[in-house]
């Protein structure tokens, strides 16, 4: 009798554990970002790192590369604007 009760409780706990795992996997998939999404359409840099922990290493490298491109482009635009302003100041002083 005790053996039957122990077996019943262990099978019940195991079933609940498996059911919890299935529900966790099912709900976790919908919140993960899709790998095939065109990340150039993401408006802000925070969007690049959304769901970072669930991404494979190759996708993380791709997103870091895209972030690096954006930062370099922004830096180049700022430098260009600063050089234009300096050139205007130099011309005014001449």
Secondary structure, DSSP 8 states (H G I E B T S, - for coil): -HHHHHHHHHHHHHHHHHHHHHHHHHHHHHHS--TTS-GGG--SGGGGGTTGGGS-HHHHHHHHHHHHHHHHHHHHHHHHHHHHHHHHHHHHH-
